[in-house]
Amino acid sequence: MARVTVEIADHVARVTLARPDKLNAVDPEMLEALIAAGSEVDRDDVRAVVLSGEGRAFCAGLDFASFGAMGATDPQAMVMPRSHGDANRWQQAALVWHRLPVPVIAALTGQVYGAGLQIAAGADIRIAAPDAELAVMEMKWGLVPDMGGMVLLPRLLRSDVLRRLTYTARPVPAQEALRLGLVTEIADDPREAALALARGIAGRSPSAVRAAKRLIGAAESGASASEVLLAESREQAGLIGGADQMEAVAANLARRPPRFG
C-alpha cells in the first residue's frame, strides 16, 4: 500500500501520509514516498499544496522498528552522503516542502512528533486541531533533529524556545504551539481549513504567488537590505504587464473571479 497519496484537483494538490495504523510514523518507504510526492506536485498546474496525515495523527515521528535497525547501520553512510543537492534523503523529506515554488499548508492532527514536526516545519503555514501535540522528540532517543529541523525551526521559534523544546523533548499542546509560533492557527477541522485556504490561494495570480514565495525566502535568508530591495524590484518588474497581472486587474474592474491560464 502507498505510504503517501497525491490527489490534484482545481490546481490544489492534496498530499496525505497514508500509514494510519502506525500513526503515519516514518519508515524508509515513507521517506522515499515523501520525496517522490514533493517532486510529483512540483508542476506548473499546481498552485497550492495541502499536506496532512490520514487517521488520528499527522505523524508520530520515526518508526520504532526503523529506529532500532539504525544501530546496525554505518551512521556515516546513512546520513553523510548529499543525495539531494546540499541535503541527504532524510533532510529532503522535510525540505522538499519548504523548497516547492508554491505555498504548502500543513493540516496537523494528533501527534506531530520528531520527524513529523520537521516535515510540518517545511510548510509555509500550519493549521492544527485543538488536540494536536507537537514535539521536537529526538532527544528522547538520544539524537538531535536531523531532517532539516535546524534550517526550518529557527525561522519559527526564538532561540531560547527552540533550545528548551530540543533539550527536553517535551510535547506542547496546540494552544501553546500557537503562542510559540510553531502553529499558524487552530481549527476544529484543520484538513478542511487547509483545503479552503489552499483553494483561496489557488484563485490568486499564480505567477504573483510564486514570486511572493521567492521574495519571502530571500527576505528570510539573511540577505542584506539592499539585496532584498533589489529582489522586490526584480520580482515586481517581472509581474507588471504580464498575463496574470493583467487578468487580475481586469477581473477586479469587472468584479468577476479571475481566469488565469
ChimeraX attribute file (.defattr): number of C-alpha atoms within 10 A of each C-alpha:
attribute: neighborCount
match mode: 1-to-1
recipient: residues
	/A:1	6
	/A:2	11
	/A:3	20
	/A:4	23
	/A:5	16
	/A:6	17
	/A:7	12
	/A:8	14
	/A:9	10
	/A:10	12
	/A:11	19
	/A:12	22
	/A:13	25
	/A:14	23
	/A:15	24
	/A:16	22
	/A:17	25
	/A:18	22
	/A:19	22
	/A:20	16
	/A:21	11
	/A:22	17
	/A:23	22
	/A:24	29
	/A:25	29
	/A:26	27
	/A:27	19
	/A:28	13
	/A:29	11
	/A:30	20
	/A:31	21
	/A:32	17
	/A:33	19
	/A:34	26
	/A:35	21
	/A:36	14
	/A:37	20
	/A:38	22
	/A:39	13
	/A:40	13
	/A:41	23
	/A:42	19
	/A:43	13
	/A:44	11
	/A:45	16
	/A:46	20
	/A:47	27
	/A:48	31
	/A:49	33
	/A:50	28
	/A:51	25
	/A:52	26
	/A:53	28
	/A:54	19
	/A:55	17
	/A:56	17
	/A:57	25
	/A:58	34
	/A:59	33
	/A:60	25
	/A:61	25
	/A:62	20
	/A:63	18
	/A:64	13
	/A:65	9
	/A:66	13
	/A:67	12
	/A:68	10
	/A:69	9
	/A:70	12
	/A:71	9
	/A:72	7
	/A:73	10
	/A:74	9
	/A:75	10
	/A:76	8
	/A:77	8
	/A:78	12
	/A:79	16
	/A:80	11
	/A:81	13
	/A:82	12
	/A:83	13
	/A:84	13
	/A:85	9
	/A:86	9
	/A:87	18
	/A:88	18
	/A:89	23
	/A:90	21
	/A:91	25
	/A:92	26
	/A:93	27
	/A:94	28
	/A:95	25
	/A:96	24
	/A:97	29
	/A:98	23
	/A:99	19
	/A:100	22
	/A:101	20
	/A:102	27
	/A:103	24
	/A:104	27
	/A:105	28
	/A:106	31
	/A:107	27
	/A:108	34
	/A:109	27
	/A:110	22
	/A:111	24
	/A:112	30
	/A:113	27
	/A:114	30
	/A:115	30
	/A:116	27
	/A:117	27
	/A:118	27
	/A:119	29
	/A:120	34
	/A:121	26
	/A:122	27
	/A:123	24
	/A:124	18
	/A:125	20
	/A:126	24
	/A:127	28
	/A:128	33
	/A:129	20
	/A:130	18
	/A:131	15
	/A:132	22
	/A:133	25
	/A:134	30
	/A:135	25
	/A:136	29
	/A:137	27
	/A:138	20
	/A:139	16
	/A:140	14
	/A:141	9
	/A:142	7
	/A:143	10
	/A:144	16
	/A:145	18
	/A:146	17
	/A:147	25
	/A:148	23
	/A:149	23
	/A:150	13
	/A:151	14
	/A:152	19
	/A:153	21
	/A:154	14
	/A:155	15
	/A:156	15
	/A:157	16
	/A:158	12
	/A:159	11
	/A:160	9
	/A:161	14
	/A:162	16
	/A:163	14
	/A:164	12
	/A:165	18
	/A:166	20
	/A:167	15
	/A:168	14
	/A:169	19
	/A:170	17
	/A:171	19
	/A:172	19
	/A:173	18
	/A:174	24
	/A:175	18
	/A:176	14
	/A:177	21
	/A:178	17
	/A:179	11
	/A:180	16
	/A:181	16
	/A:182	25
	/A:183	22
	/A:184	17
	/A:185	19
	/A:186	21
	/A:187	16
	/A:188	13
	/A:189	15
	/A:190	22
	/A:191	23
	/A:192	14
	/A:193	19
	/A:194	26
	/A:195	21
	/A:196	13
	/A:197	16
	/A:198	22
	/A:199	20
	/A:200	12
	/A:201	19
	/A:202	22
	/A:203	16
	/A:204	18
	/A:205	22
	/A:206	22
	/A:207	19
	/A:208	18
	/A:209	18
	/A:210	17
	/A:211	21
	/A:212	18
	/A:213	18
	/A:214	19
	/A:215	19
	/A:216	13
	/A:217	15
	/A:218	17
	/A:219	17
	/A:220	11
	/A:221	11
	/A:222	10
	/A:223	13
	/A:224	11
	/A:225	10
	/A:226	9
	/A:227	12
	/A:228	19
	/A:229	14
	/A:230	12
	/A:231	19
	/A:232	18
	/A:233	11
	/A:234	13
	/A:235	17
	/A:236	15
	/A:237	11
	/A:238	13
	/A:239	17
	/A:240	12
	/A:241	12
	/A:242	13
	/A:243	13
	/A:244	20
	/A:245	19
	/A:246	16
	/A:247	18
	/A:248	19
	/A:249	13
	/A:250	15
	/A:251	14
	/A:252	12
	/A:253	9
	/A:254	10
	/A:255	9
	/A:256	10
	/A:257	13
	/A:258	18
	/A:259	13
	/A:260	16
	/A:261	9
